[in-house]
């Protein structure tokens, strides 16, 4: 038996068993990423799609994703790959060297580097670490799009090689994280606090009608963000994003535009850079 140390779940696994994330297996007394280099998605995207609006705006970035996630958000737009298990989807193996070489070839098309995205990259953080380190050696930028649900040791392992992150701050109550996402707000907050000390960070909050769409929650969230990094959190961009029915949450309509507008106004009382998303 071994306990996985990647996130708050601390899955206890027998040899050969796979954890909740679907991406880590117990092997030889440790957990290993079974999704290492196995890509389900690869695309050259505008950097603004990550979304990152204050990091090399107007540029392109090679975006890659595998399978697996340590959350189970009821509204997940990428559940086909995030909740996939090994063998559920076709994959193509890209070693760190192959992916970095491909990213390098795309520089002539405006590519600035590599973004780890689509599923949760940190359930296979070793691939992020190895690829991002090599990308830096080639002078390429690296981006992480993540739910921020990882232990501090995982963050420290990749942080020297990451230039920018978009981190989901899915809500601002413990109950919301547990009941809607199956997550841990405390771990995400600690992750954000550390990340914004060392690289460019932007945050995204999806507004789900009837769940996290109240003004009071946004006030608390925006005030907390503003206080990060010794008060310099006022300059952290926040993306307030519109919900559309997906996955397990098809019992309600999209977030009203009026709600997004109201929450944008609320957040802008505390933060300098607040943007609508999915509108």
NORTA-V450953 format. One line per field, one symbol per residue. psi: psi as a letter, one per 30 degrees, with the letter a starting at -180 (. if undefined). burial: I if it has 16 or more other C-alpha atoms within 10 Angstrom, else O. A space follows every 50 residues. Layout:
psi->???
burial->???
//
This chain:
psi->kkkkgeafehkjklkfkklefgfkkkjhglkkjfgjgjkfkkkjlkfffe kjfgjhkfllkjkllblkkglikfgkfgfeeegllkfelklkkjleeeee eeeeffefggkfbkkjadajfffhfeeeeeeeeeeefggllkkkjlfgil leeeeeefefgkelkkkkifagkeeeeeeefhajeeeeeeeeeeeffflk kkkkjkjkkgehgkeeeeeeeeeeeeflhhfgffgkkkjjkkkkklcfig glalkkeeeeeeeeeeefffkfjkkllg.
burial->OIIIIIIIIOIIIIOOIIIIIIIIIIIOOIIIIIIIIIIIIIOIOIIIOI IIIIIOOOOIIIIIIIIIIIIIIIIIOIIOIIIIIIOOOOIOOIIIOOII OOIIOIOOOOIIIIIIIIIIIIIIIIIIIIIIIIIIOOOIIIIIIIIIII IIOIIOOIIOIIIIIIIIIIIIOOOIIOOIIIIIIOIIIOIIIIIIOOII IIIIIIIIIOOIIOIOOIIOIIIIIIOIIOOOIIIIIIIIIIIIIIOOIO OOOOIOOOIIOOIIOIIIOIIOIIIIIOO
//
